[in-house]
Amino acid sequence: MAGRKSFISEQTWSQVRPILRFVRDNKARLMRVLASDASQSRAWDEGSGTGGVGVRIWITEWFQISGVNRWRYGGEEIWLTSGTDTYVAKPGGLKFAANDTINNPPLPYLLNVREGSNGAQGSGWQGNSVNDSGQDYPPGFAMQPIGGGSGGVVGIKVPVTAFAKMDSLGIVRWEFEATNSDDGTCT
């Protein structure tokens, strides 16, 4: 928006552009979905629950939020190939980064709704319904990010459906919902 005055900041535009591109590129599909099911008319609601038209994403990376069993996730848009029923990266699809320190403005990241109430490791009940401070919780185990792996790189690319939501400040956030697993080496 250089050279023009705008009531929308560059940061907001950077968050809105991927949504507008998705809607433009998928207009026919979105219209069919909306026409076939009236309940889908709330595709871009104000953040209540996970509803609306989702985008299929491969989780490819993660970045732990300091001190808690929560992560920011990165990934890429995928689609199902006809005939082989396998997922592949969608050419020109949406991109997400768990901790983008290169691009300006940074790429958006994804949040896992199930991790929203998680505390620090060993603090009790977590979003995956596991009490990690219970006497039966194996020493050496810990909650894992979606896709597992180490050093921020997933062990396996996990497909999820992500939804664009507005937060309390009107900022577009991307969310998905998946259950974390616990893993480790028994000590």
C-alpha atoms as one frame of an Amber mdcrd trajectory, in Angstrom:
protein
   0.000   0.000   0.000   3.018   2.267  -0.436   2.181   5.775  -1.560  -1.507
   5.474  -0.658  -3.272   6.294   2.562  -5.219   3.386   3.954  -7.351   2.807
   7.004  -5.874  -0.719   7.201  -2.306  -1.132   8.417   0.308  -3.062   6.436
   0.354  -5.670   9.227  -3.398  -6.205   8.881  -3.090  -6.380   5.075  -0.391
  -9.021   5.436  -2.848 -11.129   7.432  -5.836 -10.506   5.171  -4.111 -11.085
   1.803  -3.806 -14.888   2.202  -7.500 -15.118   3.062  -8.534 -13.010   0.093
  -6.290 -15.082  -2.196  -7.837 -18.296  -0.836 -11.372 -16.978  -1.378 -10.493
 -15.783  -4.909  -8.867 -19.086  -5.854 -11.645 -21.207  -4.351 -14.722 -19.098
  -5.075 -16.646 -21.796  -6.969 -15.957 -24.417  -4.294 -16.885 -22.013  -1.494
 -20.147 -21.080  -3.206 -21.097 -24.758  -3.610 -20.413 -25.426   0.068 -22.336
 -22.366   1.192 -25.268 -23.137  -1.088 -25.455 -26.791  -0.030 -25.514 -26.162
   3.699 -27.012 -23.036   5.233 -25.090 -23.617   8.447 -21.885 -23.003   6.521
 -22.864 -19.403   5.896 -20.837 -18.467   8.984 -17.588 -19.293   7.151 -15.682
 -16.346   8.593 -17.247 -16.021  12.027 -15.835 -13.989  14.892 -13.897 -16.831
  16.480 -16.514 -18.989  18.176 -15.473 -22.619  17.914 -14.104 -24.234  14.792
 -16.596 -23.804  12.021 -16.713 -22.498   8.518 -14.720 -23.347   5.449 -11.367
 -24.844   6.285  -8.057 -25.071   4.466  -6.141 -28.368   4.492  -2.597 -27.814
   5.790   0.417 -30.069   6.329   2.100 -29.307   9.654   5.817 -29.191   8.795
   7.422 -27.336  11.708   6.858 -26.151  15.254   8.214 -23.589  17.703   7.585
 -24.081  21.427   5.971 -21.219  23.306   8.274 -20.581  26.255   7.653 -22.634
  29.375   4.360 -24.300  28.419   3.088 -27.309  26.476   2.031 -25.065  23.578
   3.540 -24.566  20.154   3.212 -22.308  17.136   3.106 -24.314  13.925   4.161
 -23.788  10.336   3.076 -25.628   7.239   1.783 -25.444   3.715  -1.560 -25.803
   1.984  -2.204 -29.219   0.468  -4.843 -30.834  -1.660  -5.983 -34.354  -2.401
  -4.862 -35.697  -5.759  -7.541 -37.219  -7.914  -7.154 -40.934  -8.565  -4.409
 -41.622  -6.019  -6.095 -40.155  -2.915  -2.787 -38.800  -1.627  -2.017 -35.313
  -0.334   0.475 -33.098  -2.134   1.535 -29.490  -1.675  -0.809 -27.169  -3.528
   1.101 -25.029  -6.073   0.810 -21.390  -4.998  -0.961 -22.465  -1.798  -0.885
 -20.763   1.580   2.331 -20.895   3.612   2.717 -20.674   7.377   5.851 -20.312
   9.510   6.178 -21.321  13.164   8.727 -18.592  13.916   9.323 -16.379  10.865
  12.259 -14.040  11.454  13.063 -13.558   7.744  10.026 -12.141   5.949   8.666
  -8.654   6.570   5.844  -8.828   7.337   6.241 -12.336   8.768   4.250 -15.282
   7.470   1.304 -16.218   9.703   1.564 -19.150  12.102  -1.005 -21.722  13.218
  -2.230 -22.415  16.763  -3.687 -25.695  18.049  -6.964 -25.015  19.892  -6.465
 -28.127  22.083  -3.258 -26.645  23.525  -5.005 -23.455  24.650  -5.252 -24.403
  28.324  -1.969 -26.322  28.612   0.472 -25.433  31.348   4.102 -26.273  31.938
   5.253 -29.891  31.760   4.372 -31.626  35.036   1.688 -29.093  36.000  -1.309
 -31.458  35.863  -4.116 -31.994  33.405  -3.331 -30.981  29.834  -5.507 -30.429
  26.741  -4.947 -34.013  25.610  -6.712 -35.222  28.794  -3.494 -36.540  30.347
  -2.462 -35.676  33.895   1.288 -35.291  33.495   1.842 -34.801  37.224   0.071
 -38.014  38.269   2.009 -40.816  39.939   1.245 -43.129  36.997   2.755 -40.763
  34.396   6.010 -42.389  33.215   9.216 -40.543  34.135  11.064 -39.508  30.971
   7.855 -38.870  29.027   6.596 -35.480  27.862   3.822 -34.014  25.729   4.863
 -33.819  22.068   4.038 -31.163  19.469   1.801 -32.219  16.582   3.975 -34.251
  14.207   6.588 -35.027  16.870  10.183 -34.700  15.747  12.935 -32.584  17.240
  14.544 -29.187  16.844  11.372 -27.671  15.411  11.156 -30.125  12.497   8.259
 -32.585  12.563   8.905 -36.331  12.484   5.885 -36.755  10.200   3.864 -34.196
   8.244   0.366 -34.243   9.727  -2.586 -32.993   7.650  -4.993 -30.755   9.580
  -7.834 -28.445   8.617  -7.118 -24.832   9.549  -9.654 -22.034   9.966  -9.134
 -18.282   9.804 -10.565 -16.626  12.919 -10.656 -13.109  14.298  -9.226 -12.624
  17.779 -10.454 -10.125  20.381  -8.518  -7.300  18.690  -9.827  -8.115  15.207
  -6.556  -9.713  14.101  -6.865 -12.733  11.816  -5.462 -15.884  13.435  -5.216
 -19.385  11.981  -6.324 -22.301  14.169  -6.640 -26.059  13.888  -7.555 -28.761
  16.375  -5.514 -31.908  16.988  -4.707 -33.990  20.063  -1.093 -34.067  21.208
   0.521 -37.349  22.175   2.955 -38.115  24.972   6.217 -39.893  24.265   9.692
 -40.409  25.636  12.018 -42.980  27.097  10.995 -44.597  30.359  13.636 -43.986
  33.011
